[in-house]
């Protein structure tokens, strides 16, 4: 049972345009969400997070939106740069269930074209 | 370097052999996580520790897998009687306890079972 889903395995975007990566989840107990970026042969690197009490969080070029009613979050990257080309994972945690484990999606490979 | 370190970075072994991996977390982090990642998938939760206590273990983890964090600092993950299906990237991450503290990942140990 895949509780966190990233239905788009890949995405190509022109440099300077917006990249939108999507993530859906099924567990209504999830209360904290994160996005990670992963380059080949490296571990994932934390990008941005959002708590379930918010619907938006911004950090520079990165913005995460959370729609709890739709159980959907998205990561916007504006403007996209070639260095953003990587695999992006969303992850979720259900702290109110007494656990601090994270459930990851399968990832979306972003390619930013120069 | 104050990041999460993992050793070895690569391990090739024959089926049936035992292997042990080590993870050194960021020094002030009290939570330590182990994940497994296979091609095209996101990191899959295996287990996590808070200080020296192993608080949760995935049901997917067979009895051949064991993890320890004896002094609440570094951790080891041992796989006994390795099988070809154990071939994967094994990732370690650490975090500081708190509601919204993200995980920092190490570079991973790539295991190949022949």
Interface residues (C-beta under 8 A of the other chain):
Chain A: X4 X6 X9 X32 X34 X36 X41 X42 X43 X44 X45 X46 X49 X51 X89 X91 X95 X99 X100 X101 X102 X103 X104 X105 X106 X107
Chain B: X4 X31 X33 X35 X40 X41 X42 X43 X44 X45 X48 X50 X55 X56 X91 X93 X95 X97 X99 X100 X102 X103 X104 X105 X106 X107 X108
